[in-house]
Amino acid sequence: MPTRAFLLALLLIIPLSARATPSLLVDAGSYEVLHAEDAGHAWYPASVTKLMTAFVAFETLRAGQITLETDIVFSKNALAQESVESKLTPGSIMSLEDALYAMLGVSANDAAVAIAENIAGSEAKFVERMNETARRLQMTGTHFVNPEGLFHRDHVSTARDLALLAIAIDRSFPEYLPFFGLSEVQINNVKLESRNLLLTHYAGAIGLKTGFVCASGRNLVSLAERDGRRLVAIVLGATTDRERNERTARLLQSGFEGDKRGNGLKLADLPNDPSSRPEDMRMKLCSPKAAAYEQEQVKRYPMGLPGHPSYLSPATAPKRHVIRTRAAPPVTATTIPQPPPRPVTF
């Protein structure tokens, strides 16, 4: 006979046919689910993937295998990824600290791959560690294929699993939370900005991560605190940056103001749907049909548009970080190891 928790979970799972994309609100202190909509349905995580890349890096730091000063060398493979225009060249070097700021602050895909290669020796070995960690955290609906979140049909997660990961970061590595709160990163002379407006337009926002590929829509995992209470809000598949930011802010606001109280269901008891497959949003967001779909979603989520209330607040000063890279030393005859002389024979 189904348990009470399972029945409650089913009540919180609304079919995708209702046209709302997945969302979730969880009390990070108690793990209580305050709101869930298709929270166990598979979705393409896009750059929210970098939360796991960061988690593995943080565990490696804690184990003493690397430090924040460790050199991260950018390979041709890392720089071949579709990424922000950092204007780096193969052999560029920055510290692990700077690479984490680039990856988490402005979602640099090349930094994510470079971190993976330098920590594990190869991208593939690092992804193995990501999946091992996901299993350990009971992220039962998650499978990673790469460390940066670019589209792959088998690269999937769920809102439920991403909430588990966000809370694990918050609880296990509070000293590294500043990496998730940056609005601007300058790499040499290139200034880059975050798409997460909550960092500067929502009181109490701590940070975490945005994500976007055409197949996923616009994703956001957000952590905020007010009056000593911490909430994690997740919105997946939003159509525009405005919609993503407003929906997330509205979720957080409803939790802090007590409109979302939950039914006693804990996050671990919220089931994933193992038979689900992510909706491919490419036709809706990156095709000639995009304008019509956006108009439909505007009717559903008009927050922040003229004549409609906004859940964002006036801007505060952004947090910035400046990165200076250096080039790897050129390979010369004196730096190439020489073989020992052949023995003299008579």
ABEGO torsion letter per residue (X at the ends): XBBAAAAAAAAABBBAAAGBBBBBBBBAAAGBBABBBGAABBBBAEAAAAAAAAAAAAAAAAAGABBAABBBBBBAAAAABBBBBAGBBBGBBBBAAAAAAAAAAAGBAAAAAAAAAAAAGBAAAAAAAAAAAAAAAGBAABBBABAAGBBBAABBBBAAAAAAAAAAAAAABAAAAAAAABABBBBEABBBBBABAAAAABBGBAEEBBBBBAAAEBBBBBBBBBGGBBBBBBBBGBABAAAAAAAAAAAAAAAAAGABAEAGBBAAABBBBAABBBBBAAAAAABAAAAAAAAAAAAABABGBBGBBBABBBBBBBBBBBBBBBBBBBBBAAABBBBBBBBBBX
